[in-house]
């Protein structure tokens, strides 16, 4: 997983988004073991406390679970992953529609434009 940070939002939230994106894209396989906090922090170039905070947020979102003696794992709740994937796609589509409307396109003309682009 590649970490690239900017100064627009807290680093731990950027780490959460990176994990979320990797889970939704399938890069991180459901049920797979998550590296230890120190290893992830070293890989990302952040303080272990920052990584711990990000992982705690991922647990709150139920994208990561902790097994007491085994460590952390990516959720294997495929329905949850699919719902989040659909929600992310819907948000991207709405953003696209808004940008196209700003360019002067009407909603009714977007489908032919998209079909042409997909050819």
BADOLO-177597 format. One record per residue (C-alpha): residue in three letters; x, y, z; chain. Coordinates in steps of 0.5 Angstrom, whole numbers, plus 500, padded with zeros to 3 digits. Last residue first. Example, Ala and Ser with C-alpha at 12.3 -4.5 7.8 and 13.67 -1.06 7.14 Angstrom:
REM BADOLO-177597
ATOM code  px  py  pz unit
ATOM  SER 527 498 514    A
ATOM  ALA 525 491 516    A
//
This chain:
REM BADOLO-177597
ATOM code  px  py  pz unit
ATOM  UNK 467 506 446    A
ATOM  UNK 466 509 454    A
ATOM  UNK 467 516 452    A
ATOM  UNK 461 516 447    A
ATOM  UNK 457 512 452    A
ATOM  UNK 459 517 457    A
ATOM  UNK 457 523 452    A
ATOM  UNK 450 520 450    A
ATOM  UNK 449 519 458    A
ATOM  UNK 450 526 460    A
ATOM  UNK 445 530 455    A
ATOM  UNK 439 529 460    A
ATOM  UNK 443 531 466    A
ATOM  UNK 445 538 462    A
ATOM  UNK 452 540 460    A
ATOM  UNK 454 547 462    A
ATOM  UNK 461 546 464    A
ATOM  UNK 458 547 471    A
ATOM  UNK 453 541 470    A
ATOM  UNK 459 537 468    A
ATOM  UNK 462 538 475    A
ATOM  UNK 456 537 479    A
ATOM  UNK 455 530 475    A
ATOM  UNK 462 528 476    A
ATOM  UNK 461 529 484    A
ATOM  UNK 454 525 484    A
ATOM  UNK 458 520 480    A
ATOM  UNK 464 520 485    A
ATOM  UNK 459 520 491    A
ATOM  UNK 455 514 488    A
ATOM  UNK 461 510 487    A
ATOM  UNK 463 511 494    A
ATOM  UNK 456 509 496    A
ATOM  UNK 457 502 492    A
ATOM  UNK 464 501 494    A
ATOM  UNK 461 502 502    A
ATOM  UNK 455 497 500    A
ATOM  UNK 460 492 497    A
ATOM  UNK 465 492 503    A
ATOM  UNK 459 491 508    A
ATOM  UNK 456 486 504    A
ATOM  UNK 463 482 504    A
ATOM  UNK 464 482 511    A
ATOM  UNK 471 479 512    A
ATOM  UNK 474 485 515    A
ATOM  UNK 481 486 514    A
ATOM  UNK 485 483 520    A
ATOM  UNK 488 485 526    A
ATOM  UNK 492 481 531    A
ATOM  UNK 492 474 533    A
ATOM  UNK 492 474 541    A
ATOM  UNK 486 478 542    A
ATOM  UNK 483 478 535    A
ATOM  UNK 482 485 532    A
ATOM  UNK 477 487 527    A
ATOM  UNK 478 492 521    A
ATOM  UNK 473 495 516    A
ATOM  UNK 468 496 522    A
ATOM  UNK 468 503 522    A
ATOM  UNK 470 504 529    A
ATOM  UNK 475 499 527    A
ATOM  UNK 478 503 522    A
ATOM  UNK 478 509 527    A
ATOM  UNK 482 505 531    A
ATOM  UNK 487 503 526    A
ATOM  UNK 488 511 524    A
ATOM  UNK 489 512 532    A
ATOM  UNK 494 507 532    A
ATOM  UNK 498 509 526    A
ATOM  UNK 498 516 529    A
ATOM  UNK 501 513 535    A
ATOM  UNK 506 509 531    A
ATOM  UNK 509 516 529    A
ATOM  UNK 509 517 521    A
ATOM  UNK 513 515 516    A
ATOM  UNK 508 510 512    A
ATOM  UNK 512 504 512    A
ATOM  UNK 515 505 519    A
ATOM  UNK 508 507 522    A
ATOM  UNK 506 500 518    A
ATOM  UNK 511 496 521    A
ATOM  UNK 510 499 528    A
ATOM  UNK 502 498 528    A
ATOM  UNK 503 491 526    A
ATOM  UNK 501 489 519    A
ATOM  UNK 494 487 518    A
ATOM  UNK 492 480 517    A
ATOM  UNK 487 478 511    A
ATOM  UNK 480 477 512    A
ATOM  UNK 478 481 506    A
ATOM  UNK 484 482 501    A
ATOM  UNK 487 489 501    A
ATOM  UNK 488 491 494    A
ATOM  UNK 481 489 493    A
ATOM  UNK 479 496 491    A
ATOM  UNK 474 497 497    A
ATOM  UNK 480 495 502    A
ATOM  UNK 485 499 498    A
ATOM  UNK 481 505 498    A
ATOM  UNK 479 504 505    A
ATOM  UNK 486 503 508    A
ATOM  UNK 488 510 504    A
ATOM  UNK 482 513 507    A
ATOM  UNK 484 511 514    A
ATOM  UNK 491 513 513    A
ATOM  UNK 489 520 510    A
ATOM  UNK 484 521 517    A
ATOM  UNK 491 519 521    A
ATOM  UNK 494 525 517    A
ATOM  UNK 490 530 519    A
ATOM  UNK 487 534 513    A
ATOM  UNK 489 539 508    A
ATOM  UNK 497 538 509    A
ATOM  UNK 498 533 504    A
ATOM  UNK 500 525 505    A
ATOM  UNK 502 520 500    A
ATOM  UNK 502 513 503    A
ATOM  UNK 503 507 498    A
ATOM  UNK 500 500 500    A
//
